[in-house]
Amino acid sequence: MKKKFKIGELAKIKRIDAQTLRYYDHIGILSPALINEQNGYRYYSEEQFLEVDHIKFLKLIGLSLEEAKQFREITSLNEALRRLRIQQNQFEEKIAKMQTVAKRFSIILDTIEEKSCSFEKFKNEIEIKECGSIRGVIGDCQTVSDWFDFEAKLQELIVRFPNYSEVGHNHGLSFIYNEKYLHTTNDQYIDKVILPFEKEFRGDANVEEYPLGVCIVAYHKGENDKLIHIFTNIREYIADHKLTIRGDIVMTSIISSFIVNNESEHLVEIRIPLM
């Protein structure tokens, strides 16, 4: 007589929870080879070791338990290969998606480290430097309708680039204010919003360029209600150096609640284009 294994023994050998094996029996994907009618003990055969491995494999390639059960009932080789090919394609799509997620994470973390170092080096100093253009999806944001149109642009782009990940979707968001913001830091003076995109998306019809050129550059770390202090310094800097600004103030979120739920750690880059 071949050796039979109790449910606990099989669970230990195959490193699977006994309750999971009971559930497998309940849904009919893997039932014991023998159930003792007197005491209700479940016994499994050595051949069922492979069946456990098969179920684990099917789950690993992305099948649900119901799909795995259906697959195990397939008797046609061609049909089995067709189903496995579908799973392979879906697996490759997931890999491509996760590669995009990993790239996005890398960009987010590199930007935070770079800008944090700049802040630590210059603190509240103000400098003038050449700034490249911001390329991304640009939207007006004075009304609810404007925001709806902006989100619609993003969704259109996602449809055209299905591997684009919305992880960190709003990280690096830039808000464009008009000149009045320089004196009040009142959000009612917001004009536009820009979500930047990496270069591979920049050929899309919804991705535009917002030129900056030579800018006043400063950083603010901490609560938004203290922004007025850095803008006071910027106004004095403009007056002392007799500078003429273009009229727009670009505020880019570097560290926000997306990263840490602590306003004292938040970091904003301020760029004010000059004439």
C-alpha positions in Angstrom: 0.0 0.0 0.0 1.3 3.4 -0.9 2.0 5.8 1.9 -0.7 8.3 2.7 0.0 11.7 4.2 -2.2 13.5 6.8 -3.2 17.0 5.9 -0.8 18.5 8.4 2.1 16.4 7.0 1.4 17.5 3.5 1.1 21.1 4.7 4.5 20.9 6.4 6.2 19.2 3.4 4.9 21.6 0.8 4.9 24.7 3.0 1.3 25.4 2.6 -1.3 26.2 5.2 -3.6 23.3 6.2 -6.6 25.6 6.1 -5.6 26.5 2.5 -5.7 22.7 1.6 -9.2 22.5 3.2 -10.3 25.4 1.1 -8.9 23.7 -2.0 -11.0 20.7 -1.2 -14.0 22.9 -0.6 -13.8 24.5 -4.1 -12.9 21.2 -5.8 -9.5 22.1 -7.1 -7.6 19.5 -4.9 -9.4 16.9 -2.8 -7.8 14.3 -0.5 -7.0 10.9 -2.0 -8.8 9.4 1.0 -11.0 10.5 3.8 -11.4 8.1 6.8 -15.2 7.8 7.3 -14.8 7.0 11.0 -12.7 9.9 12.1 -12.9 12.3 9.1 -9.1 12.4 8.7 -7.9 13.5 5.3 -5.1 11.7 3.6 -3.1 12.7 0.5 -1.0 10.6 -1.8 2.6 11.3 -3.0 1.3 12.0 -6.5 -0.7 15.0 -5.0 2.6 16.7 -4.1 2.9 17.5 -7.8 -0.7 18.7 -7.9 0.1 21.2 -5.1 3.1 22.4 -7.0 0.9 22.7 -10.2 -1.6 24.9 -8.4 1.2 27.1 -7.0 2.6 27.5 -10.5 -0.8 28.5 -11.9 -1.2 31.0 -9.2 2.3 32.3 -9.8 1.6 33.0 -13.4 -1.5 35.0 -12.5 -4.4 32.7 -12.6 -7.1 33.0 -10.0 -8.0 29.7 -8.1 -11.2 29.5 -10.3 -9.1 29.9 -13.4 -6.5 27.4 -12.1 -9.3 24.9 -11.5 -10.6 25.4 -15.1 -7.1 25.1 -16.5 -6.5 21.8 -14.7 -9.6 20.4 -16.4 -8.2 21.1 -19.9 -7.4 17.9 -21.8 -6.4 19.5 -25.2 -2.6 20.3 -25.5 -3.4 23.1 -28.0 -5.9 24.6 -25.7 -3.5 24.4 -22.7 -0.7 26.1 -24.8 -3.1 28.8 -26.0 -4.1 29.6 -22.4 -0.5 29.6 -21.2 0.4 31.9 -24.1 -2.3 34.3 -23.0 -0.8 34.3 -19.5 2.7 34.8 -20.8 1.5 37.9 -22.8 -0.3 39.3 -19.7 2.8 38.6 -17.6 5.0 40.5 -20.1 2.6 43.4 -20.0 2.8 43.5 -16.2 6.6 43.4 -16.3 6.7 46.3 -18.7 4.3 48.2 -16.4 6.4 47.5 -13.4 9.6 48.6 -15.2 7.9 51.9 -15.8 6.9 52.1 -12.1 10.5 51.4 -11.2 11.8 54.1 -13.5 9.3 56.6 -12.1 10.3 55.8 -8.6 14.0 56.4 -9.5 13.2 59.8 -11.0 11.2 60.8 -8.0 13.9 59.8 -5.5 16.7 61.3 -7.5 14.9 64.6 -7.9 14.2 64.7 -4.1 17.8 64.0 -3.3 19.2 66.5 -5.8 16.8 69.4 -4.8 17.2 68.6 -1.1 21.0 68.9 -1.5 20.5 72.3 -3.3 18.3 73.5 -0.5 20.8 72.4 2.2 23.6 74.1 0.3 21.9 77.4 -0.4 19.1 77.4 2.3 17.1 80.6 1.8 19.6 82.2 -0.6 18.3 83.5 -3.9 20.2 83.0 -7.2 19.8 83.7 -10.9 20.3 80.8 -13.2 19.3 79.4 -16.6 16.4 77.0 -16.4 15.3 74.6 -19.0 11.7 74.3 -20.3 9.1 72.3 -18.5 7.6 69.7 -20.8 4.4 68.1 -19.8 0.6 68.2 -19.8 -0.4 71.8 -19.3 -3.9 72.9 -18.2 -5.7 76.0 -17.1 -7.0 75.7 -13.6 -9.3 78.7 -12.8 -12.5 76.7 -13.0 -13.9 73.2 -12.3 -14.2 72.8 -16.1 -10.5 73.7 -16.5 -9.5 70.9 -14.1 -11.9 68.5 -15.9 -10.2 69.3 -19.2 -6.7 68.8 -17.6 -7.6 65.4 -16.2 -9.1 64.4 -19.6 -5.8 65.2 -21.3 -4.0 63.0 -18.8 -6.4 60.1 -19.4 -6.0 60.4 -23.2 -2.3 60.2 -22.8 -2.6 57.1 -20.5 -4.7 55.4 -23.1 -2.0 56.0 -25.8 0.8 54.9 -23.4 -0.7 52.0 -21.5 2.6 51.3 -19.7 2.5 54.8 -18.1 2.1 54.4 -14.4 0.0 56.7 -12.2 2.3 55.9 -9.3 3.7 59.3 -8.2 1.2 60.7 -10.6 1.2 64.2 -9.0 4.8 64.3 -7.9 6.7 67.2 -9.4 3.5 69.1 -10.2 4.2 72.7 -11.1 1.7 75.5 -10.6 2.0 78.8 -12.5 0.8 81.9 -10.8 0.5 85.4 -12.1 2.6 88.3 -10.7 0.1 89.2 -8.0 1.0 86.0 -6.2 4.4 87.5 -5.5 2.8 90.0 -3.1 0.1 87.9 -1.5 0.8 84.2 -2.0 -2.9 83.9 -2.5 -4.0 80.8 -4.4 -6.7 82.7 -6.3 -3.9 84.0 -8.6 -3.1 80.5 -10.0 -3.2 80.4 -13.8 -1.9 77.0 -15.0 -0.8 73.6 -13.8 1.8 71.4 -15.4 2.4 67.7 -14.9 5.9 67.0 -16.3 6.6 63.9 -18.4 9.7 62.0 -19.3 11.1 62.4 -22.8 9.5 59.3 -24.2 6.1 60.9 -23.8 7.0 64.2 -25.2 5.9 63.5 -28.8 2.3 63.2 -27.6 -0.2 65.8 -28.8 -1.1 66.6 -25.2 2.5 67.2 -24.0 3.6 70.8 -24.5 6.6 72.9 -23.6 6.6 75.8 -21.1 9.8 77.8 -21.6 11.5 79.3 -18.6 14.9 80.8 -19.6 16.8 82.9 -17.0 15.1 82.7 -13.7 15.3 83.8 -10.1 15.5 80.5 -8.2 14.8 80.0 -4.5 13.5 77.2 -2.3 11.0 77.1 0.5 11.0 74.3 3.1 8.1 74.1 5.6 4.5 75.1 5.8 2.8 76.9 3.0 1.6 79.7 5.2 5.2 80.7 5.7 5.8 81.2 2.0 5.3 84.9 2.4 8.7 85.3 4.1 10.7 84.0 1.1 8.6 86.1 -1.3 9.4 89.2 0.8 13.1 88.4 0.3 12.5 87.8 -3.4 10.7 91.2 -3.8 13.6 92.9 -2.1 16.1 91.0 -4.3 14.3 92.1 -7.4 14.3 95.8 -6.3 17.9 95.7 -5.1 19.1 94.3 -8.4 16.7 96.3 -10.6 15.3 93.2 -12.3 12.3 92.9 -14.5 10.3 89.8 -14.2 8.2 88.2 -17.0 5.1 88.1 -14.9 4.7 84.4 -14.0 5.8 82.5 -10.9 6.5 78.8 -11.2 6.1 76.7 -8.0 7.2 73.1 -8.2 6.5 70.6 -5.5 9.6 68.6 -4.6 8.5 67.0 -1.3 4.8 67.0 -0.5 2.3 64.9 1.3 2.8 62.3 -1.4 6.2 61.6 0.2 5.8 62.5 3.9 2.8 63.6 6.0 4.7 66.4 7.7 4.5 70.0 6.3 7.7 71.0 8.0 9.5 68.6 5.7 7.8 69.8 2.5 10.0 71.5 -0.1 9.0 73.8 -3.0 11.2 75.1 -5.8 10.4 78.7 -6.8 11.3 79.9 -10.3 10.5 83.4 -11.6 11.4 84.0 -15.2 13.2 87.3 -16.0 12.7 89.5 -19.0 
